[in-house]
C-alpha cells in the first residue's frame, strides 16, 4: 500500500495461478473438458482422485487425467 502499484511484483499473478500445471498438462495431451486444480494444503494429493471419480460418475467426462503432489506439511 505504501509503495503504490510499483510495489507489486510483475510475478504476483503468475505466482498465484495454481491451475497453471493442470492447464499445461491438458494442452500437452490435448485433453478437453473440465479442468480443475485442488488446493487444500496437506490434502491436495488424494482429493483429485475422488473428484475424477465423481466427474466420470456424473457423466461429465469419459476419462480423466488426475493426480497431485504434496509438499512437506508441518502438521503431518
C-alpha positions, 0 to 999 in steps of 0.5 A: 500500500505504501509503495503504490502499484510499483510495489507489486511484483510483475510475478504476483499473478503468475505466482498465484495461478495454481491451475497453471500445471493442470492447464499445461498438462491438458494442452500437452495431451490435448485433453478437453473438458473440465479442468480443475486444480485442488488446493487444500494444503496437506490434502491436495494429493488424494482429493483429485482422485475422488473428484475424477471419480465423481466427474466420470460418475456424473457423466461429465467426462469419459476419462480423466487425467488426475493426480497431485503432489504434496509438499512437506506439511508441518502438521503431518 
